[in-house]
Amino acid sequence: MGLIQKFKNTSFCLVVILLSCKGQTAKKDQQHKDVKVQETEKQEFITVGANRTETYIPFLKQKKVGVVANQTSVIFTKTGYTHLVDSLLKSKVKVTKVFSPEHGFRGKADAGEKISNEKDSKTGLPIISLYGNHRKPTSQDLENIDQMVFDIQDVGVRFYTYISTLHYVMEACAENDIPLLILDRPNPNGHYIDGPILDKKFKSFVGMHPVPIVHGMTIGEYAKMINGEKWLKNGLQCELKVIKVKNYSKEKPYSLPIKPSPNLPNDRAINLYPSLCFFEGTPVNAGRGTEHQFQIFGSPELDKNYFPFDYIPKPNAGAKHPKNEGKTCFGRDLSREKLLDKIKLKWLIEAYNHTEKKAGFFTSYFNKLAGTDKLQQQIKAGKTAEEIHESWKPGLVDYKKMREKYLMY
């Protein structure tokens, strides 16, 4: 072989080696990037308070614990989820009683349905219902408890009654010198704040505090606000500890893995709920008795020419006797509506303007839901949705200032 040929062969080998090394380096760089991406994804994974067992299980050991819980009170695992009560018992925490809110411990009861005290079939623990005429734990209920735990998935809306249950639990704990631990969870409607501020004249179980309809807080933040603003009876304050959600911000979308109540079956219903729940104070059905709860609305009294969509509400698991049961309702299908970032009044105004019986359209319950009598007056006066929203702004500005000092995310 000649010298020139040897040189060519040697050069070729060097190029191959260099390319191979470069390829391996590029591969390592890509692997390094992949690891970084995986680490970033891991860091951004939202961890609910209940899943952060290392932060609260040691705290609960050697204590007699009462738990306020429902079907959403779970710890997520790779294979599914475990109920908080089962997890606490497995960790040798002495749970003595369980307290359940509206819809019951298993979350199957209709809205407003009376729920009796019972025993949990799995654990044998007594379950005390906090609904109907027994919304606040009594001193007798709290006997044999020296620590309360609250873990319920909320949806960030004033008339969703879990925050009212929270108020009464906090008040009872304050009166009986029992500390309260809240295992926080994300707010699926936490990306916006909207609605009229509640007028105290219309205070009820579907609205207890001077906040807007969509309040933009997690239940842990809300508890801090109840305490800080001294909204409990006689200005009492509850000894409170909140286990934060890890890697959470209100700008992040959060899809609830378990429906929070029978008639909020999916993300769209939860997003539409603040806008459609007004219909609960009118003759209009908001999808109860169908498989599209809070995603459709209708009534036999609405103009079928203006509202060509129709359906018939029938009894189902979430509504044993739905409004307008067995009657053809004319209205709108909103199941493909885009994600809302404010309360949409258009549908309520349209329904009022195109009903056969305007005189009886608003029931007494409507003002309790709205938290004011002004909204009804504005709609009757022909105000536009934009004009009504504009009237809410001063109250929302003041609320946001008050809310600021209680935010954790």
Phi, psi and omega per residue, in radians:
M1 nan 2.350 -3.110
G2 -1.320 2.903 -3.110
L3 -1.099 -0.710 -3.132
I4 -1.110 -0.737 -3.133
Q5 -1.136 -0.726 3.096
K6 -1.018 -0.721 -3.124
F7 -1.106 -0.749 3.132
K8 -1.075 -0.780 -3.141
N9 -1.096 -0.739 3.126
T10 -1.106 -0.750 3.129
S11 -1.084 -0.741 3.130
F12 -1.046 -0.770 3.132
C13 -1.071 -0.731 3.135
L14 -1.087 -0.734 3.131
V15 -1.085 -0.787 3.128
V16 -1.042 -0.790 -3.135
I17 -1.083 -0.781 -3.133
L18 -1.109 -0.759 3.117
L19 -1.101 -0.685 3.131
S20 -1.109 -0.785 3.132
C21 -1.094 -0.751 3.141
K22 -1.083 -0.714 3.121
G23 -1.096 -0.731 3.133
Q24 -1.153 -0.695 3.111
T25 -1.102 -0.779 3.125
A26 -1.068 -0.705 3.128
K27 -1.092 -0.740 3.129
K28 -1.137 -0.710 3.115
D29 -1.061 -0.744 3.140
Q30 -1.131 -0.726 3.104
Q31 -1.067 -0.710 3.124
H32 -1.091 -0.736 3.107
K33 -1.113 -0.744 3.129
D34 -1.035 -0.733 3.118
V35 -1.081 -0.745 3.136
K36 -1.087 -0.740 3.110
V37 -1.069 -0.796 3.128
Q38 -1.067 -0.726 3.129
E39 -1.121 -0.715 3.127
T40 -1.098 -0.792 3.122
E41 -1.065 -0.689 3.135
K42 -1.142 -0.719 -3.136
Q43 -1.134 -0.592 -3.067
E44 -1.498 -0.116 -3.121
F45 -1.137 2.186 -3.113
I46 -1.298 2.212 3.110
T47 -2.022 1.982 -3.119
V48 -1.196 2.777 -3.092
G49 -0.957 -0.713 -3.112
A50 -1.059 -0.544 -3.135
N51 -1.326 -0.246 -3.111
R52 -1.546 1.004 -3.014
T53 -1.018 -0.557 -3.107
E54 -1.127 -0.364 -3.102
T55 -1.547 -0.294 -3.080
Y56 -2.280 -0.388 3.119
I57 -1.029 -0.832 3.112
P58 -1.046 -0.593 3.130
F59 -1.136 -0.541 -3.077
L60 -1.578 -0.254 -3.133
K61 -1.060 2.530 3.138
Q62 1.214 0.272 3.112
K63 -2.113 2.659 3.039
K64 -1.628 2.081 -2.900
V65 -1.976 2.373 2.947
G66 -1.877 2.458 -3.068
V67 -2.157 2.211 3.005
V68 -1.673 2.010 -2.956
A69 -2.676 2.863 2.964
N70 -2.565 -2.767 -3.056
Q71 -1.178 -0.303 -3.134
T72 -1.512 -0.112 -3.067
S73 -1.443 1.360 -3.031
V74 -2.274 2.784 3.001
I75 -1.902 2.203 -3.070
F76 -1.489 2.427 3.106
T77 -2.235 3.084 3.134
K78 -1.148 -0.461 -3.074
T79 -1.820 -0.005 -3.104
G80 2.666 -2.267 3.101
Y81 -2.686 2.758 3.137
T82 -2.132 2.393 3.124
H83 -1.139 2.488 -3.104
L84 -0.946 -0.759 -3.115
V85 -1.059 -0.772 3.111
D86 -1.101 -0.697 3.141
S87 -1.137 -0.747 3.131
L88 -1.103 -0.771 3.133
L89 -1.105 -0.701 3.117
K90 -1.122 -0.535 3.128
S91 -1.511 0.208 3.090
K92 1.188 0.455 3.006
V93 -1.469 2.338 -3.063
K94 -1.482 1.581 3.068
V95 -1.470 2.195 -3.095
T96 -1.841 -0.522 -3.132
K97 -2.611 2.693 3.051
V98 -2.104 2.386 3.101
F99 -1.998 2.322 -3.096
S100 -2.068 2.507 -3.137
P101 -1.562 -2.836 3.039
E102 -0.951 2.517 -3.098
H103 1.402 -0.137 3.011
G104 1.524 3.044 -3.084
F105 -1.138 -0.605 3.137
R106 -1.703 -0.018 3.032
G107 1.238 0.542 -3.043
K108 -1.927 -0.141 -3.065
A109 -1.381 2.652 3.073
D110 -1.128 2.808 3.027
A111 -1.090 2.262 3.118
G112 1.396 -0.035 -3.107
E113 -1.254 2.393 3.113
K114 -1.199 2.298 -3.137
I115 -2.104 2.226 -3.112
S116 -1.578 2.744 3.021
N117 -1.144 2.593 -3.091
E118 -2.722 -2.969 3.029
K119 -2.073 2.480 3.084
D120 -1.239 2.194 -3.064
S121 -1.138 -0.482 -3.080
K122 -1.428 -0.760 -3.030
T123 -1.854 -0.312 -3.081
G124 1.378 0.079 -3.129
L125 -1.286 2.500 3.065
P126 -1.195 2.380 3.086
I127 -1.942 2.171 -3.131
I128 -1.884 2.095 -3.127
S129 -1.347 2.322 3.083
L130 -1.946 1.094 3.133
Y131 -2.672 2.954 -3.099
G132 1.259 -2.246 -3.132
N133 -1.492 -0.038 -3.075
H134 -2.153 1.215 -3.043
R135 -1.565 -0.308 -3.083
K136 -2.101 2.290 3.108
P137 -1.058 2.401 3.090
T138 -1.538 2.944 3.071
S139 -1.030 -0.630 3.114
Q140 -1.158 -0.701 3.092
D141 -1.032 -0.596 -3.032
L142 -1.593 0.058 3.068
E143 -1.103 2.536 3.136
N144 1.170 0.459 3.073
I145 -2.288 2.264 3.029
D146 -2.133 0.107 3.027
Q147 -2.701 2.239 3.068
M148 -1.818 2.522 3.076
V149 -2.159 2.315 3.134
F150 -2.069 2.092 3.132
D151 -2.518 1.623 3.135
I152 -2.410 2.371 3.089
Q153 -1.331 2.098 3.114
D154 -1.749 2.978 3.100
V155 -2.125 0.176 2.993
G156 1.318 0.487 -3.085
V157 -2.202 2.359 -3.009
R158 -1.026 -0.676 -3.077
F159 -1.541 0.110 2.998
Y160 -1.480 2.055 -2.765
T161 -1.318 -0.011 -3.140
Y162 -1.140 -0.528 3.104
I163 -1.308 -0.411 3.033
S164 -1.256 -0.707 3.039
T165 -1.063 -0.729 3.083
L166 -0.983 -0.794 3.130
H167 -0.977 -0.876 -3.077
Y168 -1.197 -0.589 3.076
V169 -1.146 -0.777 3.109
M170 -1.061 -0.745 -3.126
E171 -1.112 -0.776 3.124
A172 -1.116 -0.716 3.116
C173 -1.106 -0.741 3.136
A174 -1.101 -0.718 -3.111
E175 -1.216 -0.472 -3.078
N176 -1.917 0.244 3.093
D177 0.934 0.784 3.090
I178 -1.999 2.146 3.125
P179 -1.219 2.670 -3.118
L180 -2.102 2.271 3.063
L181 -1.898 2.172 3.094
I182 -1.876 2.212 3.029
L183 -1.653 1.834 -2.953
D184 -1.336 2.684 3.098
R185 -2.408 2.704 -3.133
P186 -1.092 2.741 3.063
N187 -1.779 1.962 -3.099
P188 -1.169 -0.291 3.040
N189 -1.922 0.473 -3.063
G190 -1.363 -0.084 -3.060
H191 -1.436 -0.040 3.092
Y192 -2.689 2.904 3.101
I193 -2.303 2.306 -3.099
D194 -2.875 2.807 3.054
G195 1.924 2.907 3.092
P196 -1.270 2.577 3.036
I197 -1.295 2.394 -3.111
L198 -1.094 2.264 2.996
D199 -1.482 2.234 -3.049
K200 -1.014 -0.357 3.087
K201 -1.116 -0.372 -3.092
F202 -1.946 0.431 3.105
K203 -1.132 2.353 3.126
S204 -2.814 -3.067 -3.137
F205 -1.174 -0.364 3.078
V206 -1.671 0.271 3.078
G207 3.105 1.763 -3.034
M208 -1.894 -0.283 -2.983
H209 -2.252 2.681 -3.135
P210 -1.339 1.249 3.138
V211 -2.261 2.827 3.074
P212 -1.260 2.962 -3.116
I213 -1.062 -0.798 3.058
V214 -1.838 1.903 -2.904
H215 -1.676 -0.231 3.026
G216 1.200 0.592 -3.139
M217 -2.344 2.666 2.949
T218 -1.356 2.944 -3.107
I219 -1.196 -0.493 3.061
G220 -1.187 -0.751 3.084
E221 -1.130 -0.701 -3.128
Y222 -1.099 -0.699 3.099
A223 -1.085 -0.712 3.096
K224 -1.083 -0.638 3.127
M225 -1.225 -0.721 3.074
I226 -0.989 -0.790 3.116
N227 -1.129 -0.912 -3.029
G228 -1.132 -0.616 3.130
E229 -1.523 0.006 3.109
K230 0.955 0.879 3.129
W231 -1.474 -0.174 3.080
L232 -1.269 2.790 -3.100
K233 -0.957 2.353 3.120
N234 1.051 0.394 3.101
G235 1.218 0.339 3.130
L236 -1.086 2.715 3.040
Q237 -2.249 2.410 -3.095
C238 -1.603 2.442 3.028
E239 -1.233 1.995 -2.898
L240 -2.198 2.406 3.016
K241 -2.358 2.306 -3.117
V242 -2.053 2.235 3.005
I243 -1.584 1.939 -3.032
K244 -1.198 2.745 2.957
V245 -1.377 2.327 -3.101
K246 -1.551 2.396 3.098
N247 1.089 0.674 -3.106
Y248 -2.045 2.437 2.931
S249 -2.420 2.712 -3.048
K250 -1.214 -0.292 3.110
E251 -1.355 -0.339 -3.128
K252 -1.345 2.248 3.046
P253 -1.167 2.507 3.129
Y254 -2.357 2.101 3.137
S255 -1.688 2.175 -3.107
L256 -1.295 2.164 -3.124
P257 -1.307 -0.357 3.126
I258 -2.257 2.309 -3.116
K259 -1.139 2.330 -3.038
P260 -1.270 -0.355 3.055
S261 -2.781 2.873 -2.997
P262 -1.005 -0.543 -3.060
N263 -1.818 0.302 2.952
L264 -2.153 1.374 -2.945
P265 -1.395 -0.293 -3.051
N266 -2.739 3.110 -3.086
D267 -1.066 -0.683 -3.110
R268 -1.146 -0.743 3.109
A269 -1.075 -0.726 3.136
I270 -1.113 -0.679 3.136
N271 -1.248 -0.610 -3.136
L272 -1.444 -0.318 -3.043
Y273 -0.920 -0.814 -3.139
P274 -1.064 -0.481 -3.121
S275 -1.522 -0.584 -3.047
L276 -1.648 -0.295 -3.094
C277 -1.165 -0.323 3.045
F278 -0.975 -0.566 -3.117
F279 -1.117 -0.312 3.087
E280 -1.111 -0.356 3.102
G281 -1.787 0.482 3.119
T282 -2.491 3.096 3.059
P283 -1.315 -0.025 -3.058
V284 -1.446 2.327 3.064
N285 -1.450 2.352 -3.110
A286 -1.821 0.610 3.071
G287 1.674 -0.076 3.061
R288 -1.106 2.457 -3.090
G289 1.492 0.252 3.040
T290 -2.359 -3.105 3.050
E291 -1.652 0.168 -3.118
H292 -2.222 0.868 -3.129
Q293 -1.024 2.336 -3.137
F294 0.956 0.565 3.004
Q295 -2.309 -0.134 3.046
I296 -2.428 2.830 3.005
F297 -2.597 2.722 3.123
G298 -3.141 2.892 3.122
S299 -2.738 2.616 3.053
P300 -1.104 -0.358 -3.064
E301 -1.556 -0.076 3.108
L302 -1.472 2.604 -3.110
D303 -1.139 1.979 -3.069
K304 -1.229 -0.326 3.072
N305 -1.315 -0.607 3.114
Y306 -1.439 -0.579 -3.128
F307 -2.053 1.447 -3.048
P308 -1.266 -0.349 3.127
F309 -1.233 2.392 3.135
D310 -2.444 2.741 3.108
Y311 -2.803 2.926 3.138
I312 -2.178 1.977 3.082
P313 -1.171 2.366 3.117
K314 -2.303 2.674 3.126
P315 -1.006 2.381 3.040
N316 -2.581 -3.019 -3.031
A317 -1.057 -0.535 -3.109
G318 -1.643 -0.154 -3.104
A319 -2.693 1.735 -3.098
K320 -1.217 -0.553 3.111
H321 -2.416 1.336 -3.087
P322 -1.166 2.704 3.080
K323 -1.042 2.402 -3.113
N324 1.067 0.588 -3.128
E325 -0.947 2.258 3.085
G326 1.327 0.036 -3.123
K327 -1.862 2.567 3.084
T328 -1.292 2.132 -3.130
C329 -1.871 2.375 3.104
F330 -1.866 2.317 -3.079
G331 -3.027 -2.368 -3.085
R332 -2.313 2.559 2.996
D333 -1.782 1.998 -3.083
L334 -1.915 0.275 -3.017
S335 -1.173 -0.222 3.084
R336 -1.976 0.252 3.135
E337 -1.114 2.505 3.107
K338 -1.204 2.759 3.125
L339 -0.992 2.228 -3.128
L340 -1.555 2.513 3.016
D341 -2.135 0.333 2.978
K342 -2.819 2.853 3.086
I343 -1.205 2.278 -3.125
K344 -1.761 1.924 -3.084
L345 -1.564 -0.166 -3.059
K346 -0.921 -0.786 -3.048
W347 -1.194 -0.685 3.105
L348 -1.129 -0.772 -3.140
I349 -1.134 -0.747 3.111
E350 -1.072 -0.757 -3.124
A351 -1.084 -0.768 3.127
Y352 -1.111 -0.736 -3.084
N353 -1.261 -0.306 -3.078
H354 -2.192 0.689 3.059
T355 -1.910 2.670 3.137
E356 -1.270 -0.521 -3.014
K357 -2.179 1.419 -3.134
K358 -1.124 -0.592 -3.052
A359 -1.051 -0.636 -3.099
G360 -1.855 0.307 -3.041
F361 -1.175 -0.777 -3.114
F362 -1.652 2.136 3.067
T363 -1.565 3.011 3.128
S364 -1.122 -0.410 -3.129
Y365 -1.241 -0.419 -3.081
F366 -1.030 -0.796 -3.109
N367 -1.151 -0.510 3.076
K368 -1.177 -0.726 3.114
L369 -1.158 -0.775 -3.136
A370 -1.239 -0.479 -3.097
G371 1.370 0.222 -3.093
T372 -2.895 2.777 3.027
D373 -1.685 -0.055 -3.072
K374 -1.235 -0.648 -3.110
L375 -1.065 -0.785 3.101
Q376 -1.061 -0.762 3.134
Q377 -1.098 -0.716 -3.128
Q378 -1.123 -0.727 3.136
I379 -1.165 -0.741 3.117
K380 -1.111 -0.553 -3.132
A381 -1.415 -0.049 3.093
G382 1.479 0.323 3.115
K383 -1.168 2.553 3.106
T384 -1.428 2.874 3.107
A385 -1.037 -0.692 3.141
E386 -1.111 -0.727 3.137
E387 -1.143 -0.684 3.133
I388 -1.179 -0.776 3.102
H389 -1.039 -0.696 3.139
E390 -1.066 -0.634 -3.126
S391 -1.210 -0.324 -3.138
W392 -1.448 -0.338 -2.948
K393 -0.999 -0.833 -3.118
P394 -1.006 -0.744 3.121
G395 -1.129 -0.669 -3.138
L396 -1.194 -0.621 3.101
V397 -1.093 -0.803 3.135
D398 -1.136 -0.713 -3.140
Y399 -1.084 -0.787 -3.111
K400 -1.070 -0.626 3.089
K401 -1.132 -0.770 3.132
M402 -1.130 -0.751 -3.077
R403 -1.121 -0.539 -2.997
E404 -0.918 -0.716 -3.032
K405 -1.321 -0.103 -3.122
Y406 -1.894 -0.007 -3.077
L407 -1.283 2.444 3.110
M408 -2.040 -0.164 -3.071
Y409 -2.270 nan nan
